[in-house]
């Protein structure tokens, strides 16, 4: 069933949970299995958050939002989650093992929607370049052709979704950082009107 789930979008996975056909833990375990199998070649997920994701999936406190139980990846730029590493592509922060103590407003909204973050995704240093090749973590590779770029700065999230690791991923866009990776990875990248969604 693991690979069958990889072809379903986030609304379809949420419907499975809502109907009782699968549990949040089954969705999370399937996503983790795919990440462990596929990510070594892609380098899209740089910070696995597997144990925390499993604990959330098993918790009675998992919010009953529209995406309850759906596995998700959070781009390691701007938005951060409580207790998790936050490096924004910088070797300086990676070497110091920097973590953030609380959710940003956007991360809290993702959590309230019922999404379960299974990992953080790669991004260029400070999101500046239109490629995802930071010195801190190395390049993310395009799942359609690993010799090609994913674009940036949301290249890690784009690769993760395009490869079916998760059905939905966080991205942000100041000058093409959603649109470029989406076009290079064969996805739809939605950039909402500025200010419509919290930046972090």
URKADA-V173688 format. One record per backbone hydrogen bond with DSSP energy under -1.0 kcal/mol. CO is the residue of the C=O (numbers start at 1). NH is the residue of the N-H. E is the energy in kcal/mol with one decimal. If there is no record, write none. Layout:
co:CO nh:NH e:E
co:CO nh:NH e:E
//
This chain:
co:1 nh:5 e:-2.3
co:4 nh:7 e:-1.2
co:5 nh:8 e:-1.9
co:9 nh:13 e:-2.3
co:10 nh:14 e:-2.4
co:11 nh:15 e:-2.1
co:12 nh:16 e:-1.7
co:13 nh:17 e:-1.7
co:14 nh:18 e:-2.6
co:15 nh:19 e:-2.3
co:16 nh:21 e:-1.7
co:16 nh:22 e:-1.3
co:23 nh:27 e:-1.9
co:24 nh:28 e:-2.6
co:25 nh:29 e:-3.0
co:26 nh:30 e:-2.0
co:27 nh:31 e:-2.2
co:28 nh:32 e:-2.6
co:29 nh:33 e:-2.3
co:30 nh:34 e:-2.0
co:31 nh:35 e:-2.6
co:32 nh:36 e:-2.8
co:33 nh:37 e:-1.7
co:34 nh:38 e:-3.0
co:35 nh:39 e:-1.9
co:38 nh:41 e:-1.4
co:39 nh:43 e:-3.6
co:42 nh:141 e:-2.9
co:44 nh:122 e:-2.4
co:47 nh:120 e:-2.1
co:49 nh:53 e:-2.1
co:50 nh:54 e:-2.6
co:51 nh:55 e:-2.3
co:52 nh:56 e:-2.3
co:53 nh:57 e:-2.6
co:54 nh:58 e:-1.8
co:59 nh:62 e:-1.3
co:65 nh:68 e:-1.5
co:67 nh:70 e:-2.3
co:70 nh:116 e:-2.7
co:72 nh:118 e:-2.8
co:73 nh:170 e:-2.8
co:74 nh:121 e:-1.9
co:75 nh:77 e:-2.0
co:77 nh:79 e:-2.3
co:80 nh:104 e:-2.2
co:81 nh:84 e:-1.9
co:84 nh:100 e:-1.8
co:87 nh:90 e:-2.5
co:88 nh:126 e:-3.1
co:90 nh:94 e:-2.1
co:91 nh:95 e:-3.1
co:93 nh:98 e:-2.2
co:94 nh:97 e:-1.3
co:98 nh:86 e:-1.8
co:100 nh:83 e:-3.1
co:104 nh:108 e:-2.4
co:105 nh:109 e:-1.7
co:106 nh:110 e:-2.4
co:107 nh:111 e:-2.3
co:108 nh:112 e:-2.5
co:109 nh:113 e:-1.7
co:110 nh:115 e:-1.7
co:111 nh:114 e:-1.7
co:113 nh:67 e:-2.7
co:114 nh:69 e:-2.2
co:116 nh:72 e:-2.2
co:118 nh:49 e:-2.6
co:119 nh:74 e:-2.3
co:120 nh:46 e:-1.8
co:120 nh:47 e:-1.6
co:121 nh:76 e:-1.9
co:122 nh:156 e:-1.4
co:124 nh:127 e:-2.7
co:125 nh:128 e:-1.7
co:132 nh:140 e:-2.4
co:134 nh:138 e:-2.8
co:145 nh:148 e:-2.5
co:148 nh:142 e:-1.8
co:154 nh:158 e:-2.3
co:155 nh:159 e:-2.4
co:156 nh:160 e:-2.1
co:157 nh:161 e:-2.2
co:158 nh:162 e:-2.8
co:159 nh:163 e:-2.1
co:160 nh:165 e:-2.3
co:161 nh:164 e:-1.4
co:176 nh:180 e:-3.1
co:177 nh:154 e:-1.6
co:178 nh:182 e:-2.1
co:179 nh:183 e:-2.2
co:180 nh:184 e:-2.1
co:181 nh:185 e:-1.9
co:182 nh:187 e:-2.9
co:193 nh:196 e:-2.7
//
